[in-house]
Amino acid sequence: MVMAIAGTGSLAAAARQLNMTQSAVTKSLQETETLFGTRLFKRTPHGAIPTAQGQVLLGHARVMMDLFIQAADEVSAPPAGGGQVRVGTLQSASAALLPRAIAMLRREHPDVSVSIIEGTNDMLMPAMLRGEIDLVVGRIPAMREHDHLADEILMHDVACIVARARHPLTCSPALSLHDLAHRDWILPPQGTTLRQQIDQAFRNEGIAPPRGAVESVSLLTNRGLLDMDDYLAVMPWQSAVIELQEDRMAVLPIPLRSTISPIGITTGLNSSRTAAARHMIMALRH
């Protein structure tokens, strides 16, 4: 009922959706608000708007609804084991770790389908807490904003500075971060873990961090820009090594020690895991 009111924006519309009378919906809402001891919706001329407490309840309600749907999927899945796993991924895992794990998962459990959602932590973590993603694979930040997340470290990675394969800097006999500070950069967005680590690498050398001419975590876009012009970019080694093998990019010989980070799996601390999600986690561990 609470989700119906929030979704339609009014008690009358929720009543039509639920095939109830408006007075029955109003009574049910009043009983729910009495149960929780707080107002869940603010009644306005423009409809019913969730209060802060109502937003909290809606978040939990969406998770519960999602778990119910997952349970229904598992109950109705074929005996051999099927279902779907939704994986959020950051660039550090999307090039090699995740594809290998998916290939292994699908060989052992061909009835499991996999949905991939690529993004940054500030987008993926809230989606997981809302129950829209089962797990996130990628660079684990040193500090979490939410204490109800569980991290499992699988490996460590380091980022490196890349340019197009025949960039003029690839012929320079010696390079330092001082030589690169005023170049045009493609960087991860402000606030991301990798961007913070890149900025720290420059500060450690007493240099102001570069300003990103382009902020992007899209591999295809970044690859195209690097190929067309003399941009510099920072990529996780797991991604960069593939570009090196294809002779599309070159790695500049400047270590970024501040970017050494654990790569792993993040899940909701109190979330239940479907069989498909457990199979995915086992493949990633392997």
Salt bridges, closest charged atoms under 4 A:
GLU33 OE2 - ARG39 NE 4.00
GLU33 OE2 - ARG43 NH1 3.23
ASP66 OD2 - ARG86 NH2 3.10
GLU132 OE2 - ARG130 NE 2.86
ASP134 OD1 - ARG86 NH2 3.02
ASP147 OD1 - HIS148 ND1 3.10
ASP151 OD1 - ARG144 NH2 2.79
GLU152 OE2 - ARG285 NE 2.75
ASP199 OD1 - ARG195 NE 3.58
GLU215 OE2 - ARG195 NH1 3.12
ASP230 OD1 - ARG164 NH2 2.74
GLU243 OE2 - ARG223 NH2 2.83
GLU243 OE1 - ARG248 NE 2.75
ASP247 OD2 - ARG166 NH2 3.21
